[in-house]
Every structure is written in C-alpha cells, then in structure tokens.
Amino acid sequence: MKRQLPRLGELAELMQFKRPDLDARRRRLDAALTIDDLRAIAKRRTPAAAFDYTDGAADGEVSLTRARQAFEDVEFHPDILRPAASVDTSTTVLGGPSSMPFGIAPTGFTRLMQSEGETAGAGAAAAAGIPFTLSTLGTTTIEEVKAVNPHGRNWFQLYVMRDREVSYGLVERAAAAGYDTLMFTVDTPIAGARLRDKRNGFSIPPQLTLKTVVDAIPRPWWWFDFLTTPKLEFASLSTTGGTVGELINNAFDPTISYDDLDVIRSMWPGKLVVKGVQNVPDAVRLIEGGVDGIVLSNHGGRQLDRAPVPFHLLPQVVREVGRDATVMVDTGIMHGADIVASVALGAKFTLIGRAYLYGLMAGGRQGVDRTIAILRSEIERTMALLGVSSLDELEPRHVTQLQRLTPIARDAAERIEG
C-alpha cells in the first residue's frame, strides 16, 4: 500500500468542529434518541419518589413488563418495491383530526414530576396537532389547559366520585370549556398496590423527610421549582394529603355501574369514550350500546397486576366489534413502531402516558416536544420501511404477534384441577 503525508487541505476538511451548545437543557434533549434515553435523563433529574410514581406499576409490575414485552414480540412484514417516498401520519379520530395516531393520555399529579405539568403537555400537543387529555387528578384546571391549547383538541378523563355532584360539576365545566371528548374511566374502583410508592413513603403533597432531603441533594433544581411555584394540589378536587391509595379509596366510588355511564352520557354533548376495557364481552356491549369509542387499557399496569395485555387483546376485540368501531389502546407504548403495530391490528388511535412524562421530567415543555418528535420520526421510518404511505394502508398482514405466553386450554385446566 502506497502511503503519503497528509495534505493540509484534506486534513482541514475533516476538522469540522461543531459549535458548542451552551443551552444544557437543549443539549441533553438533543442527545436523547429514544424514549428510553429520555427515561434515563428523567431518572437522573427527578427525586426517587416522584420518578417511581411515574415509572412504577402495581404489585410485582408483571402487567407492565408483559405489555412492553408484547410490543417487543412483534414481527413486521414489509412490502418490497412499493415506494413510500412520503409518509402521511395524519388520521381522524372521534370526529376530529390528529396529525399522528397518538395523543397524550391522562396522568395524575403531573406537576409533581416537573413544575410545568399539564401546561407543558397541552402546549406540546397543540404545537404537534394531537389531542391532550386532562385527568380528574390533574394539577392544572380545565380552564387553564383550554387557555394553553385554545384551538387544539382537549379531552377530559373522568373518575366517578362518591360525591356524584363533584363528577357532574367537572363534566359541566369540561363541556363549557369546549372539550370535545370525555373519557369515562372504569378500571379504578379501588387503588392498586403501588409498592414503590409505599416503600418511598410517597404522598401528596411530598413530605420533607431525612430520606427526601438526602435524595434532593443531587437534584436541587427540582426542589427549587417545587418550592418556588404555586402549591402542588389537585386542580379539580378539594381532597389532598395522604398516599395515592388513600386518596383514591376515599374519593372514588367502587360501585359505579352502567347506570352511571348512562347518566354521564345524558349530560355530555361531545364524544364519549370508555377507558379501561379489558375483555371482549365488555367491548362488544359498550360498542353495541352506542359509546363513541373504547380504550383497551389496564391503566398502565397500575391497578390489577397480571391483567390482560391490551395489545394482545386488540385483534380479538377488533374482530368482534368490527374495524369501523373506534378502538384505542394504551399501556406499554415506548416506540413509534408500537403505535404502527397497533394501527395495523385495527386500533384507530393510541395514547402515551409514561413516554410523555419521561420527556416532561427530562426537560419540561421542551422534553415533551422531544418525546413527540422521537415518536413521529419512529412512526414515519417504520411506515416507510414497511412500504406504506398512509395509516389506511396498514393491515393485519403487516404484523405478527409472536407468542410468548400461551394460555392453558380451559378443559385441560379443569382436568388438572380434577
């Protein structure tokens, strides 16, 4: 091999130094290429109790682990020689547009994770053209979210309280503020066993203990925000103080029924969705009963551990209720490919919860923007590699759900018991 001394001109071409970015927040967010990267940043920057409240699930966290595993156990089947030079990720859901097939799920105590809270989520959703859902347990009012997202799509998630008048009042306020969809949640009759919260002594509002003070030392910015911004409290409820489980068990009504659904439906002028559906018969009954949509969800694995995995349930439900029904799915979504797979198997829409909160904890509003940008890029790339140009072209043939958990047939189980 013939060698030569480097030419100064060629060497100069290689020495293209990037101008340093003095904005630390932008620098760390730009370095995050995946939702898992944002999660790692969030864990470094957020006190353990707040991070674990977001990151954790119920009991042994089996449901959450299985939900994420279900998306990893997807095999895609791309078409070749079908150019997809441009990809359209837009869709119509519940009578309105969305620039992508996902929206922001309702999350409680959101300002606990980062002081901007729901305003960051609503603002990012407005900029991206996707729906934002405010929780009954939100820390920003119905009206404040509307002010942040005045022209976008705002949805409200409703828990039914023991004091029905509280719930009815929230429905009326959401309607008056122009929210277009109400998400009636049915999977939280009582609180799940959030063991991380119990071990951390987590409460609302956070209490200063020796443990929390020690945990705060490497994260002074979080405590500075917490102590110099408005008091952390529920925006829609007067109840505060105590553990999450105590708050839920004291305020929520475990006896809610179809009668309550009928009452709320009579009050609500917009689209009505039931969130927390976990079996086929319930899905069929609700769709045949005239609700506008359902969300297959086990509450992010935070309620009944070992509950059905929504993504596994999706094809069965779509087969029974028809592909025209508005079936949505959440729990375990950490990648744009998870969203694409869900749409291919019949979901009209998906919701992200933890993925949004990881971005919020990593960098406030800019972090939520980064979450959405990452998911958008992953959706577009996955669709292009599959050879589809629009969401309507996605079909069940594009996806195989690889089988890891095989149910024992009921007759075999009965023989074992006998």
C-alpha positions in Angstrom: 0.0 0.0 0.0 1.4 3.3 -1.0 1.5 5.9 1.8 1.8 9.7 1.7 1.9 12.5 4.2 -1.5 14.0 5.0 -2.3 17.1 2.9 -3.1 20.1 5.0 -6.1 20.9 2.8 -7.6 17.5 3.2 -7.0 17.5 6.9 -8.7 20.8 7.2 -11.8 19.4 5.5 -12.0 16.6 8.2 -11.6 19.0 11.1 -15.2 20.3 11.2 -15.8 21.1 14.8 -19.4 21.6 16.0 -20.1 24.8 17.7 -20.7 24.1 21.4 -24.3 24.5 22.6 -24.4 26.4 25.8 -28.0 25.5 26.5 -27.7 22.5 28.8 -31.3 21.5 28.5 -31.3 21.6 24.7 -28.0 19.7 24.7 -29.2 16.8 26.8 -32.6 16.6 25.0 -30.9 16.6 21.5 -28.7 13.7 22.7 -31.8 11.6 23.5 -32.6 9.4 20.6 -35.2 7.2 22.1 -37.9 7.3 24.8 -35.6 5.1 26.9 -32.9 7.8 26.6 -35.4 10.3 28.0 -36.3 7.9 30.8 -32.6 7.7 31.8 -32.4 11.6 31.9 -35.6 11.8 33.9 -34.3 9.3 36.4 -31.2 11.4 37.0 -33.1 14.6 37.4 -36.1 13.6 39.4 -36.4 12.6 43.1 -36.9 8.9 43.6 -40.4 9.1 44.9 -41.7 11.2 42.0 -39.8 9.2 39.4 -41.0 5.9 40.9 -44.6 7.1 41.0 -44.4 7.6 37.2 -42.2 4.6 36.4 -43.8 2.0 38.7 -46.8 -0.2 38.5 -48.8 -2.4 40.8 -47.6 -5.4 42.9 -44.8 -7.2 41.0 -45.3 -4.9 37.9 -46.0 -8.0 35.9 -48.7 -6.4 33.7 -46.4 -3.5 32.7 -43.5 -5.9 31.9 -45.8 -8.1 29.8 -47.2 -5.0 28.0 -43.8 -3.8 27.0 -42.7 -7.3 26.1 -45.8 -7.7 23.9 -44.6 -4.8 21.7 -41.1 -6.2 21.5 -42.5 -9.5 20.4 -43.8 -8.1 17.1 -42.6 -9.2 13.8 -43.2 -6.8 10.9 -43.7 -8.0 7.3 -42.6 -5.2 4.9 -43.6 -5.0 1.3 -40.8 -4.5 -1.2 -40.7 -2.5 -4.4 -43.5 -0.3 -3.1 -42.0 3.2 -2.8 -43.1 5.3 0.2 -41.2 8.4 -0.6 -43.6 10.5 1.5 -45.4 9.3 4.6 -48.7 10.7 5.9 -49.2 10.1 9.6 -52.4 12.1 9.9 -55.7 10.5 10.9 -59.3 11.3 12.0 -60.4 10.1 15.4 -63.7 10.8 17.2 -64.8 13.2 14.6 -61.7 15.4 14.6 -58.1 15.5 13.1 -54.9 14.4 14.6 -51.5 14.8 12.9 -50.4 11.4 14.3 -52.2 8.3 15.5 -51.5 9.0 19.2 -52.4 11.5 21.8 -51.3 12.3 25.3 -53.0 10.1 28.0 -54.5 11.5 31.2 -51.9 11.5 34.0 -52.5 12.5 37.6 -50.3 14.7 39.8 -48.4 15.9 36.7 -46.8 19.0 38.2 -45.2 16.6 40.8 -43.0 15.2 38.0 -41.9 18.7 36.7 -43.4 22.0 37.7 -44.7 22.9 34.2 -47.0 19.9 34.4 -50.1 19.7 32.2 -49.4 23.1 30.6 -46.3 21.6 29.0 -48.2 18.6 27.8 -51.1 20.7 26.4 -48.8 23.2 24.8 -46.7 20.5 23.1 -49.9 18.7 21.9 -51.2 21.9 20.5 -48.0 22.5 18.6 -47.9 19.0 17.2 -51.6 18.9 16.3 -52.5 15.9 18.6 -55.1 15.6 21.4 -54.3 16.2 25.0 -56.2 14.5 27.8 -56.6 16.1 31.2 -57.0 13.9 34.2 -59.6 14.3 37.0 -56.5 14.1 39.2 -54.7 16.8 37.2 -52.8 19.7 38.8 -53.9 22.2 36.2 -57.5 23.3 35.9 -59.8 22.5 33.0 -59.9 26.2 32.0 -56.1 26.7 32.2 -55.5 23.8 29.9 -58.0 25.2 27.5 -56.1 28.6 27.6 -52.9 26.8 26.7 -54.5 24.8 23.9 -57.3 27.1 22.8 -57.7 25.8 19.2 -56.5 22.2 19.6 -58.3 19.1 20.8 -58.8 18.8 24.5 -60.2 15.6 26.1 -61.2 15.2 29.7 -60.8 12.0 31.7 -63.5 11.4 34.4 -63.4 9.4 37.5 -66.8 8.9 39.2 -66.6 10.1 42.8 -68.5 9.1 45.9 -69.9 12.6 45.8 -71.6 12.5 42.4 -72.1 16.2 42.3 -68.3 16.7 42.1 -68.1 14.5 39.0 -71.1 16.1 37.4 -69.6 19.5 38.0 -66.4 18.5 36.2 -68.4 17.2 33.3 -70.2 20.6 33.0 -67.0 22.6 33.3 -65.3 20.5 30.5 -68.3 20.9 28.3 -68.4 24.7 28.9 -64.7 24.9 28.1 -65.2 23.3 24.7 -63.6 19.9 25.4 -64.7 17.6 22.6 -64.3 14.1 24.2 -65.0 12.7 27.6 -63.0 9.6 28.7 -65.1 7.7 31.3 -62.6 5.6 33.2 -63.8 2.2 34.7 -60.6 0.4 35.8 -60.1 2.1 39.2 -62.8 1.1 41.6 -60.1 1.0 44.3 -56.4 1.7 44.3 -53.9 -0.9 43.1 -51.0 -1.9 45.3 -48.3 0.7 44.2 -45.5 -0.9 46.2 -42.8 1.6 45.1 -44.9 4.4 46.4 -45.3 2.7 49.8 -41.6 2.0 50.1 -40.8 5.6 49.2 -43.4 7.0 51.7 -44.8 8.8 48.7 -47.7 11.3 49.5 -49.5 14.2 48.0 -48.0 16.8 48.6 -44.5 15.4 49.1 -43.3 15.5 52.6 -39.8 16.6 53.6 -38.1 13.7 55.5 -34.5 12.8 56.0 -34.8 10.4 53.1 -36.2 13.0 50.7 -33.7 15.6 51.8 -30.8 13.3 51.1 -32.4 12.3 47.7 -32.7 16.0 46.9 -29.1 16.9 47.3 -28.1 15.9 43.7 -31.3 17.4 42.3 -31.6 20.9 43.7 -33.3 22.2 40.6 -36.4 20.0 41.2 -36.8 21.2 44.7 -36.2 24.8 43.7 -39.0 24.5 41.2 -41.2 22.7 43.7 -40.7 25.3 46.4 -40.9 28.5 44.2 -44.0 27.6 42.1 -47.7 27.5 43.2 -48.6 24.9 45.8 -49.0 21.4 44.4 -52.6 20.4 44.7 -55.4 18.9 42.7 -56.9 21.5 40.4 -60.4 19.8 40.3 -60.7 18.3 43.7 -60.5 19.8 47.2 -59.2 16.5 48.7 -55.5 16.4 49.3 -53.0 14.9 51.7 -52.1 11.3 52.2 -50.9 8.4 50.0 -52.3 8.0 46.5 -54.1 4.8 47.6 -55.8 6.6 50.4 -56.9 9.4 48.2 -58.4 7.0 45.6 -60.1 4.8 48.1 -61.6 7.8 50.0 -62.7 9.8 46.9 -63.6 7.2 44.2 -66.8 5.1 44.2 -66.2 1.4 43.8 -69.9 0.8 43.0 -70.0 2.6 39.6 -72.1 0.8 37.0 -73.7 1.1 33.6 -76.3 3.4 35.2 -73.6 5.9 36.0 -72.4 5.7 32.4 -75.9 6.4 31.2 -76.2 9.5 33.5 -72.9 10.9 32.2 -73.8 10.2 28.6 -77.0 12.2 29.1 -75.0 15.1 30.4 -72.2 15.1 27.9 -72.7 16.8 24.5 -69.5 15.6 22.8 -67.9 12.2 22.1 -67.9 9.6 24.9 -65.2 7.0 25.3 -64.9 4.3 28.0 -61.4 3.7 29.1 -60.2 0.6 30.9 -61.9 -2.1 28.9 -60.1 -5.5 29.5 -62.2 -8.2 27.8 -64.1 -8.9 24.6 -67.7 -9.1 26.0 -67.4 -5.7 27.7 -66.1 -4.2 24.5 -68.9 -5.7 22.5 -71.6 -4.5 25.0 -70.2 -0.9 25.0 -69.9 -0.6 21.3 -73.3 -2.1 20.7 -74.6 0.2 23.4 -73.6 3.2 21.4 -70.5 4.7 23.0 -68.3 6.5 20.6 -65.2 4.6 21.4 -63.3 2.4 23.9 -59.8 2.3 25.2 -58.3 -1.1 25.8 -56.2 -0.4 28.9 -55.1 -1.9 32.2 -54.2 1.5 33.5 -50.5 1.2 32.6 -50.3 -1.9 34.8 -51.1 0.2 37.9 -54.3 -1.5 39.0 -54.8 -5.2 38.7 -51.4 -6.9 38.2 -51.5 -9.7 35.7 -54.4 -8.1 33.9 -54.8 -8.8 30.2 -52.2 -7.1 27.9 -54.2 -4.5 25.9 -52.1 -5.1 22.7 -52.8 -8.8 22.9 -56.5 -8.2 23.3 -56.7 -5.8 20.4 -57.1 -8.2 17.5 -59.8 -10.2 19.3 -61.8 -7.0 20.1 -61.5 -5.6 16.6 -62.6 -8.9 15.1 -65.8 -8.9 17.3 -66.7 -5.2 17.1 -65.6 -4.5 13.5 -62.8 -2.4 12.1 -65.1 0.6 11.8 -65.5 0.8 15.6 -63.2 3.3 17.4 -61.0 1.0 19.4 -58.0 2.6 21.0 -55.2 1.2 23.0 -52.6 2.2 25.6 -50.1 0.7 28.1 -46.5 -0.1 27.3 -46.0 2.1 24.3 -42.4 3.2 24.2 -41.6 3.4 20.5 -43.3 4.6 17.3 -43.2 1.1 16.0 -45.5 0.1 18.9 -48.0 2.6 17.5 -47.7 1.4 14.0 -48.2 -2.2 15.0 -51.4 -1.2 17.0 -52.8 0.6 14.0 -52.1 -2.3 11.7 -54.0 -4.6 14.0 -57.0 -2.4 14.0 -56.5 0.4 16.6 -57.9 3.7 15.5 -55.7 5.6 17.9 -53.2 5.1 20.8 -52.4 7.0 24.0 -49.0 7.6 25.6 -48.6 8.2 29.3 -45.2 7.4 30.7 -43.4 8.3 27.4 -44.8 11.8 27.7 -43.9 12.0 31.4 -40.3 10.9 30.8 -40.0 13.8 28.4 -41.6 16.2 30.9 -39.2 15.1 33.7 -36.2 15.3 31.3 -36.8 18.8 30.2 -40.3 20.4 30.8 -42.1 21.6 27.7 -39.0 21.0 25.5 -38.8 17.5 26.8 -42.4 16.8 25.8 -41.7 18.3 22.4 -38.7 15.9 22.1 -40.9 12.9 23.1 -43.3 13.7 20.3 -40.5 14.3 17.8 -38.9 11.0 18.6 -42.2 9.1 18.2 -43.0 11.0 15.0 -39.7 10.0 13.5 -40.1 6.4 14.5 -43.6 6.2 13.1 -42.5 7.7 9.8 -39.5 5.5 9.5 -41.4 2.3 10.4 -44.1 3.1 7.8 -41.6 3.9 5.1 -39.7 0.7 5.7 -43.0 -1.3 5.6 -43.7 0.3 2.3 -46.9 2.1 3.3 -47.6 5.8 2.7 -50.6 6.3 4.9 -52.1 4.8 8.0 -55.0 3.4 5.9 -52.6 1.1 4.1 -51.6 -0.6 7.3 -53.2 -4.0 7.6 -53.0 -7.0 10.0 -50.8 -8.8 7.4 -48.0 -6.4 8.3 -47.7 -7.6 11.8 -47.3 -11.0 13.6 -47.7 -11.1 17.4 -45.1 -13.6 18.4 -46.4 -15.9 21.1 -44.6 -16.0 24.5 -47.5 -16.6 26.9 -49.7 -19.5 25.8 -52.9 -19.9 27.8 -53.8 -23.4 29.1 -57.0 -24.6 27.5 -59.9 -24.4 29.9 -60.7 -28.1 29.6 -57.1 -29.0 30.3 -57.1 -26.8 33.3 -60.2 -28.4 34.6 -58.6 -31.9 34.2 -55.6 -30.7 36.2 -57.9 -29.4 39.0 -59.8 -32.7 38.9 
